[in-house]
Amino acid sequence: MRGIIVTFLISSLFIFSCSSEEKIDMNAVHNEVLSVLENYQNAHETQNIEILRNCFSPKPDIIILGTDEKELWVDRESLLNEQERFYNTVDEVKLSPRDKIVKMCPSGKSAWFYMRVNWFVKSGDEKSMFENIRTTGVMNKENDQWGIVMMHTSMPVKGQIVQY
């Protein structure tokens, strides 16, 4: 629940801080953001750290929160080091993203996204499927390059915890 609140607050800040004087081709910018998400999928499936590196902002103030309680990274290099260790332990990774939602700042320089992703991971004879992983994030465009500055993945809880 706290993750949802943090994501909402960060998204709200982007929404209210965005302004634009120049005319932006929002369809083109939207497609650029989708391209980063496609590269994210491709990086995992090909286990290519360089493609993954290009999906994230090089700035030192990013936040990446995974599903495991130990998965918190606040810089790109520590995240990439951990991903490389992961890639060295698995034989195959397949992602099936769906329900992608991308919202754009009118300036064309920030975007936030949501998608559900099924992860298939094979390591030796062991096969694992992680379904409906919720992935949200924020991207910024700096120097004509989009990069993820915040990402959160979570596994939904089965059933309704709190009645509302």
FENMO-V431658 format. One record per residue. RES is the residue in one small letter. PHI is phi in radians with two decimals (999 if undefined). Layout:
res:phi
RES:PHI
RES:PHI
This chain:
res:phi
m:999
r:-1.09
g:-1.07
i:-1.14
i:-1.11
v:-1.10
t:-1.07
f:-1.08
l:-1.11
i:-1.12
s:-1.09
s:-1.08
l:-1.06
f:-1.13
i:-1.06
f:-1.44
s:-1.69
c:-1.46
s:-2.64
s:-2.57
e:-1.68
e:-1.58
k:-1.41
i:-1.98
d:-1.42
m:-1.13
n:-1.13
a:-1.13
v:-1.14
h:-1.01
n:-1.15
e:-1.11
v:-1.15
l:-1.05
s:-1.11
v:-1.10
l:-1.13
e:-1.16
n:-1.13
y:-1.03
q:-1.10
n:-1.05
a:-1.04
h:-1.20
e:-1.23
t:-1.70
q:0.94
n:-1.90
i:-1.11
e:-1.17
i:-1.13
l:-1.10
r:-0.94
n:-1.27
c:-1.43
f:-1.96
s:-1.10
p:-1.37
k:-1.11
p:-1.38
d:-1.96
i:-1.56
i:-2.35
i:-2.19
l:-2.12
g:-1.66
t:-1.46
d:-1.38
e:-1.09
k:-1.56
e:-1.54
l:-2.40
w:-2.18
v:-2.08
d:-2.71
r:-1.13
e:-1.15
s:-1.17
l:-1.08
l:-1.14
n:-1.07
e:-1.16
q:-1.11
e:-1.11
r:-1.08
f:-1.07
y:-1.03
n:-1.27
t:-1.85
v:-2.11
d:-1.70
e:-2.63
v:-2.35
k:-2.29
l:-2.03
s:-2.17
p:-1.35
r:-2.72
d:0.97
k:-1.17
i:-2.23
v:-2.19
k:-2.02
m:-2.02
c:-1.30
p:-1.00
s:-1.27
g:1.30
k:-2.03
s:-2.48
a:-2.60
w:-2.28
f:-2.48
y:-2.45
m:-2.77
r:-1.77
v:-2.35
n:-1.64
w:-1.90
f:-1.95
v:-2.29
k:-2.09
s:-2.39
g:1.12
d:-1.54
e:-1.54
k:-2.09
s:-2.26
m:-2.19
f:-2.02
e:-1.79
n:1.05
i:-1.21
r:-1.45
t:-2.23
t:-2.20
g:-2.94
v:-2.25
m:-2.12
n:-2.13
k:-1.89
e:-2.35
n:0.95
d:1.05
q:-2.23
w:-1.44
g:-2.59
i:-1.25
v:-1.92
m:-2.63
m:-2.54
h:-2.39
t:-2.02
s:-2.57
m:-1.71
p:-1.15
v:-1.39
k:-1.32
g:1.45
q:-1.72
i:-1.23
v:-1.99
q:-1.33
y:-2.53
